[in-house]
Amino acid sequence: MQQKRPSSTSSCDVTGAGPVTLQLRNNLRKNKPREQLSHRGRPVISKGDEGTPTCGLSGTHSFTKPQPRFGLLFDIDGVLVRGRMPIPAAKKTFEKLVNSQGQFVVPVVFVTNAGNCLRQTKADQLSHILGVPINQEQVVMSHSPLRMLKKFHDKCVLVSGQGPVLDIAKNVGFKNVISIDMLRESYPLLDMVDHNRRPKLPTNSVINLPKVEAVVLFGEPIRWETNLQLIIDVLLTHGNPSGIHQSQVTPHLPLLACNMDLMWMAEANSPRFGHGTFLVCLENIFKKITGRELKYEALMGKPSELTYHFAEFLIRSQALEREWKLPITTLYAIGDNLMTDIYGANLYNRYLEERVARKNPKAVAKMAAVTGSAATVPGEEESDSLWESELALPSATSCKSVLVCTGVYNHSADVPSDPHRCIKETVFHGHRDFRFEPALVEPDYIVQDVAEAVDLIFEHEKFVPQ
C-alpha cells in the first residue's frame, strides 16, 4: 500500500523554544509539490528528472558498482520493533541492505528518541535483532546531539531518566554529573510523596554535592513524583535545593530535554506514555506554581533539526569511509509517528531547501518578491548555527518522509474518513514549543511496512544493489 497525502496550503507559525532548540526559519514560500504517483501508486520521475533515468546509480554504467546518492534514516520503535519483538518485515529488509561482505550498500543511520542506554548498547541490540553488523556510529539516540553543546560540559548538571544516566552523561561530554538518586540521598526530606520512602527518623541533609548549574532530562524516569519534585526544587532554588523556593526569580537554570515523544508503540495494542508526557507534567506544574512558562535551552530528539543534522553528518561520514566520491544529496526518513518522524523530516527538508535557496540568486529574488523584502530571507551569516559549526555544512539538499503503518500511526483513526480532508484535522501530539503546521505532518509517502518503504525508495532512485 502506497499513498500520498494531499498537499495543504494552510500555514501556521512554527516557533522554537530557545537559542539552540530549533532555529526555525520563517515560512517564506509555499512547499514545493510532492512527487506525483502513477495510478498504480508508484513514483514517477518529475519533469526536472527527465533525461536522467539513472539518477539512483549516480550516472554509473552497468559494469561498475553503483554509488548511492541517497541515505536512509530509520526510526526503531514501531518501524523495526514493537517493544522487544521485531516486526516481521524488518530482518528480511536488512538482508537486502548489506552485501556479501556484510557492508551496507547505502548509508544507513538509526534515529531513535530512546535515551536510556549508550549508543553502542543500542547498536548491539539492533545487530542481534536484524542479523546484520551495526556499529554505534550508525546510531543517533535522543541524547546524541548533547555532545555538541560544549558550553555545558564543564557545568555541574542534574540528570533525570533511567538506565545508566551517569555513564550516558559522561559519554556525551559532561564532566560533573549528579543523578536524581544522588540528590535524594543528600536531601532525604525532599521526596515525600511515597510514605514508605520517607525518613523513619528525623534527619539532617547530607550536603556533599556542588551547586547544580543546569538540568538535563534524558527520558522518562521510573518514579515520576520524585523526579518532578526534585527538578522543581532545583529550578526554583537556582540549584540549591536546601533553600527556599523563589518562584519569581528569572531566568531559571538552563534546562536541556531529550525525546519529546508524547507516546510510543510497544507490544500493547495502543501507544504508551513517552518522555513528552513527563515534560507536559513538568511544564504544567512549573507554570501552576510560578505563573510563568518553563523555558528550554535546547530540545533534542525528533523532530528537532539538531537531531537530523547530526544524522546527516553520520550519513556523510559513512559515504566518506566507503570512499564514495559522489555526495549524498537525498535523505529518506522512515518512521511511524506523524508528530515526530514526519514532522521532523519535513522540518529538516525545509531547512535544506532554504539553504539551497540562499545560494540561488533567482530563488532569493523570487522569495523577496513574495514577501516584499529581501531582508526577510535568511542570510548565510545568520543561518550559521551551533550544529553547522560543529558538523560542517550538509551535502544533502532534501529529506523525504516515509510513514509506515506498523506503529503509532493508525490509518483508520489518524486520518479522517473523508479523503478530501487532510491530516491537519487530527489532534496535534507534538511538543508545546513546536506549533502545529499542517504541511509538516504530511508524509511524502505512506506504505504498509519497512519492506515496502525500502522497495519504494530503491525503485524511485533506480538503485539496484550489486
C-alpha positions in Angstrom: 0.0 0.0 0.0 1.4 3.3 -1.0 -0.4 6.5 -0.7 0.2 10.3 -0.9 -1.4 12.8 1.4 -3.0 15.8 -0.3 -0.9 18.9 -0.1 -2.1 21.6 2.2 -1.9 25.3 1.5 -2.6 26.3 5.1 0.2 27.7 7.1 0.7 28.4 10.8 3.6 29.9 12.7 6.3 27.5 13.9 8.5 28.7 16.8 11.4 27.3 18.7 12.0 27.2 22.4 15.3 28.8 22.9 18.6 29.7 21.3 19.6 26.2 20.4 16.2 24.4 20.1 15.2 24.7 16.5 16.4 27.9 14.8 13.2 27.5 12.8 13.1 29.6 9.7 10.2 31.7 8.5 7.9 30.0 6.1 8.8 32.3 3.2 7.4 30.3 0.3 5.0 27.6 -0.5 6.1 24.0 -0.1 7.3 22.5 -3.4 4.9 20.0 -4.9 5.3 16.4 -3.7 6.4 13.8 -6.2 3.4 12.5 -8.1 2.5 8.9 -8.0 1.2 6.9 -11.0 -2.2 5.3 -11.0 -0.6 2.2 -9.6 0.8 4.1 -6.6 4.4 4.0 -7.9 6.6 7.1 -8.1 7.1 8.7 -11.5 10.0 10.9 -12.4 9.1 14.6 -12.3 9.8 16.9 -15.2 13.1 18.0 -13.6 14.4 14.5 -13.7 13.7 13.8 -17.4 16.8 12.7 -19.2 18.5 11.4 -16.0 16.9 7.9 -15.7 20.0 6.5 -13.9 19.8 9.0 -11.0 19.9 6.3 -8.4 23.1 4.9 -9.8 24.6 8.4 -10.0 25.2 8.0 -13.7 27.3 4.9 -13.4 27.3 2.2 -16.0 26.1 -1.3 -15.5 29.6 -2.8 -15.2 30.5 -0.5 -12.3 29.4 -0.8 -8.7 26.5 1.6 -8.0 27.3 4.5 -5.8 24.1 5.7 -4.0 23.2 9.4 -3.9 20.8 8.8 -1.0 20.9 7.7 2.6 18.3 6.0 4.9 17.2 7.2 8.3 15.3 4.5 10.2 13.2 5.0 13.3 13.3 1.9 15.5 10.2 1.5 17.7 7.2 0.9 15.5 9.3 0.5 12.4 11.7 -2.3 13.2 10.5 -3.5 16.6 7.4 -3.4 18.8 8.9 -3.4 22.3 11.3 -6.4 22.3 9.6 -8.1 19.3 11.0 -7.5 15.8 8.5 -6.5 13.2 8.4 -9.4 10.6 9.4 -7.3 7.6 12.5 -5.8 9.3 15.0 -8.6 9.2 14.3 -9.5 5.5 14.6 -5.9 4.6 18.0 -5.6 6.1 19.2 -8.6 4.3 18.8 -6.5 1.1 20.7 -3.6 2.5 24.0 -5.4 3.1 26.3 -7.1 0.6 28.1 -10.4 0.9 30.9 -8.8 2.9 28.4 -7.5 5.5 28.7 -3.9 4.3 25.7 -1.7 3.8 25.1 -0.9 0.2 23.7 2.5 1.1 24.4 4.8 4.1 22.1 3.8 7.0 21.5 5.6 10.3 19.1 4.6 13.0 17.4 7.7 14.6 15.6 6.9 17.8 14.1 9.0 20.5 15.1 6.4 23.1 17.6 7.7 25.6 18.0 5.0 28.3 21.3 3.4 27.1 24.6 4.1 25.3 24.8 4.2 21.5 26.9 1.0 21.5 24.3 -0.8 23.6 21.6 0.1 21.1 23.8 -0.9 18.2 24.4 -4.3 19.7 20.7 -4.8 20.3 19.9 -3.9 16.6 22.6 -6.2 15.4 21.0 -9.1 17.3 17.5 -8.3 16.1 18.3 -7.6 12.5 21.1 -10.1 11.9 23.5 -7.5 10.3 26.5 -5.8 11.8 25.8 -2.3 13.2 28.2 0.0 15.0 27.5 2.9 17.3 28.4 5.4 14.5 25.2 4.4 12.8 23.0 5.2 15.8 21.5 8.6 16.9 19.9 8.5 20.3 17.8 11.4 21.5 20.8 12.5 23.7 23.5 12.1 21.0 23.4 15.8 20.0 24.3 16.8 23.5 28.0 16.2 22.6 27.7 19.4 20.6 26.6 21.6 23.5 30.1 22.0 24.8 29.4 25.2 26.8 27.6 23.0 29.3 30.1 20.2 29.6 32.1 21.7 32.4 29.0 22.7 34.4 27.5 20.7 37.3 24.4 19.1 35.8 21.5 17.3 37.3 20.4 14.4 35.1 16.9 12.7 35.0 15.9 9.5 33.3 16.5 5.7 33.7 19.3 3.3 32.8 23.0 4.2 33.2 22.3 8.0 33.2 25.7 8.9 34.7 27.5 6.9 32.1 25.4 8.4 29.3 26.1 11.9 30.5 29.8 11.3 30.7 29.8 9.6 27.3 28.3 12.7 25.6 30.8 15.0 27.3 29.6 16.1 30.8 32.3 16.1 33.4 30.4 16.9 36.7 27.1 15.0 36.9 24.6 14.5 39.7 21.7 12.0 39.4 18.2 12.3 41.0 19.1 9.4 43.3 22.3 11.2 44.4 20.3 14.4 45.1 17.6 12.5 47.0 20.2 10.8 49.2 21.8 14.1 50.1 18.4 15.8 50.7 16.2 13.0 52.2 13.5 15.4 53.3 12.6 16.5 49.7 11.0 13.3 48.5 7.8 12.9 50.5 5.0 11.5 48.2 5.7 7.8 48.8 5.1 7.4 52.6 7.2 4.2 52.6 10.2 6.1 51.3 10.0 8.9 53.9 12.8 9.0 56.5 11.8 7.0 59.5 13.7 9.2 62.0 14.4 13.0 62.0 17.4 13.5 59.8 19.6 16.4 58.6 20.6 17.0 55.0 23.8 15.4 54.0 25.1 18.2 51.8 28.1 16.9 49.9 27.1 17.9 46.4 28.1 21.0 44.4 25.5 23.6 43.3 23.6 22.5 40.3 24.1 24.7 37.3 21.9 23.1 34.6 19.3 20.3 34.3 19.4 17.6 31.6 16.3 15.4 31.0 17.3 12.2 29.2 14.0 10.4 29.1 11.0 9.3 31.2 12.1 8.3 34.7 10.7 5.4 36.8 9.5 7.4 39.8 7.8 10.4 38.2 6.7 12.0 41.5 10.3 12.0 42.8 11.8 13.4 39.7 9.2 16.1 39.2 9.5 17.2 42.9 13.3 17.4 42.9 13.6 19.0 39.4 11.1 21.7 40.5 13.1 22.2 43.8 16.4 22.7 41.8 14.8 25.1 39.3 13.1 27.2 42.0 16.1 27.4 44.3 18.6 28.1 41.4 20.5 24.9 42.0 20.5 24.9 45.8 17.6 22.6 46.8 18.1 23.1 50.6 17.0 26.7 50.1 13.5 28.2 49.9 11.6 28.3 46.6 11.9 31.6 44.8 9.1 31.3 42.3 9.5 34.8 40.9 13.3 34.6 40.2 14.0 34.7 36.5 15.5 33.2 34.5 15.6 29.7 35.9 18.6 27.4 35.4 19.3 26.1 31.8 17.1 23.1 31.0 18.0 20.7 28.3 15.5 18.0 27.3 15.9 14.9 25.1 13.0 13.0 23.5 9.7 14.8 23.1 7.6 11.8 22.1 4.2 12.1 23.9 3.6 8.3 23.2 5.4 5.4 21.7 4.5 1.9 20.4 5.4 -1.2 22.4 3.8 -4.6 22.4 0.4 -3.3 23.7 -2.3 -2.6 21.2 -2.3 1.1 22.0 0.6 3.6 22.4 2.3 4.1 25.8 3.3 7.3 27.6 6.7 8.7 26.5 9.0 11.4 27.8 6.9 14.0 26.2 4.1 13.2 28.6 6.6 13.7 31.5 7.5 17.0 30.0 3.8 18.0 29.9 3.6 17.3 33.6 6.8 19.3 34.4 5.7 22.3 32.3 2.3 22.5 33.9 3.5 22.1 37.5 6.1 24.8 36.9 3.5 27.1 35.4 0.9 26.4 38.1 3.5 27.3 40.8 5.1 30.3 39.2 2.6 31.6 36.7 5.4 31.5 34.1 6.3 29.2 31.2 9.1 26.7 31.6 11.8 27.6 29.2 14.2 25.1 27.4 17.7 26.0 26.5 17.6 23.1 24.0 15.2 20.4 22.9 16.7 17.3 21.3 15.5 14.2 19.6 13.0 14.1 16.8 11.5 16.4 15.5 14.4 18.8 16.3 16.6 19.9 13.4 19.6 19.4 15.6 19.0 15.6 15.6 18.5 15.4 11.8 21.7 17.5 11.2 23.6 15.1 13.4 22.2 12.1 11.5 23.1 13.7 8.2 26.6 14.1 9.4 26.8 10.4 10.2 25.4 9.6 6.7 28.1 11.8 5.2 30.8 10.1 7.3 29.8 6.6 6.1 30.0 7.7 2.5 33.4 9.2 3.1 34.6 6.0 4.8 33.4 3.9 1.9 35.2 6.3 -0.5 32.1 7.0 -2.4 33.0 10.1 -4.5 29.6 11.5 -5.2 27.8 13.4 -2.4 24.7 12.1 -0.7 22.0 14.6 -1.7 18.8 12.9 -0.6 17.8 11.5 2.7 14.7 9.3 3.3 13.4 9.3 6.8 11.2 6.2 7.6 9.1 6.4 10.7 5.7 5.6 12.3 4.8 8.8 14.1 3.4 11.8 12.3 4.2 14.2 15.1 7.9 13.3 15.4 9.2 11.3 12.5 7.2 13.0 9.7 7.2 16.5 11.3 11.0 16.3 11.9 11.9 15.1 8.4 9.7 17.7 6.8 11.1 20.4 9.0 14.7 19.4 8.2 13.7 19.3 4.5 12.5 22.9 4.8 15.9 23.9 6.3 17.8 22.1 3.5 15.6 23.8 0.8 16.2 27.2 2.3 20.0 26.5 2.3 19.8 25.8 -1.4 17.6 28.9 -2.0 20.1 31.2 -0.3 22.8 30.1 -2.8 20.5 30.7 -5.7 20.1 34.4 -6.6 16.9 33.7 -8.6 15.3 31.9 -5.7 16.2 34.7 -3.3 14.7 37.2 -5.7 11.6 35.2 -6.0 11.2 34.9 -2.2 11.8 38.6 -1.9 9.1 39.3 -4.4 6.6 37.2 -2.5 7.5 38.7 0.9 8.1 42.2 -0.3 11.5 42.4 1.2 14.9 40.7 0.7 15.6 41.4 4.3 13.3 38.6 5.4 15.4 36.0 3.5 17.8 34.3 6.0 21.4 35.3 5.2 24.3 32.9 5.3 25.8 34.6 8.4 22.6 34.5 10.5 21.9 30.9 9.5 25.2 29.7 10.8 24.2 27.7 13.9 25.8 25.7 16.6 25.4 22.4 14.9 26.6 23.7 11.5 29.8 25.0 13.0 30.4 21.6 14.8 29.5 19.3 12.0 30.2 21.3 8.8 27.6 22.0 6.2 25.3 19.2 4.9 25.7 17.7 1.5 22.0 16.7 1.4 19.6 19.0 -0.4 16.3 17.2 0.5 14.8 14.9 3.1 11.8 12.8 2.1 9.4 11.5 4.8 8.0 7.9 4.6 5.3 6.8 7.0 4.8 3.2 7.9 1.6 1.6 9.4 3.2 -0.8 11.9 3.5 1.6 14.9 1.9 4.7 16.4 0.2 5.7 13.1 -3.2 4.3 12.7 -4.5 4.8 9.1 -8.1 4.2 10.3 -8.0 6.5 13.3 -5.4 9.2 12.5 -6.7 10.2 9.1 -10.3 11.5 8.6 -12.6 9.1 6.7 -13.3 11.8 4.2 -10.4 11.7 1.7 -10.8 15.3 0.8 -9.9 16.4 4.4 -6.3 16.2 5.4 -4.1 15.2 8.3 -4.4 18.7 9.8 -7.8 17.6 11.2 -6.0 15.3 13.7 -5.1 16.3 17.3 -1.5 17.6 17.5 0.6 15.5 19.8 3.8 17.4 19.2 5.7 19.3 21.9 4.3 22.6 23.2 7.1 24.6 21.6 6.5 23.0 18.1 3.4 24.7 16.9 1.2 22.8 14.5 1.6 23.4 10.8 -0.4 21.1 8.5 2.3 20.8 5.8 4.8 19.4 8.3 2.7 16.4 9.2 2.0 15.3 5.7 4.3 12.4 4.7 5.8 12.2 1.2 4.8 8.5 1.1 2.6 6.2 3.2 3.5 2.5 3.0 2.5 -0.6 4.9 5.8 -1.5 6.5 9.6 -1.0 6.3 10.0 -3.6 3.4 7.6 -1.6 1.2 9.4 1.6 2.2 12.8 0.4 1.1 11.4 -1.2 -2.1 9.7 2.1 -3.0 12.9 4.1 -2.3 15.1 1.8 -4.4 12.6 1.9 -7.3 12.3 5.7 -7.1 16.1 6.1 -7.0 16.5 3.4 -9.7 19.0 1.8 -7.4 19.9 -1.9 -7.9 22.4 -3.2 -5.3 25.2 -5.4 -6.7 
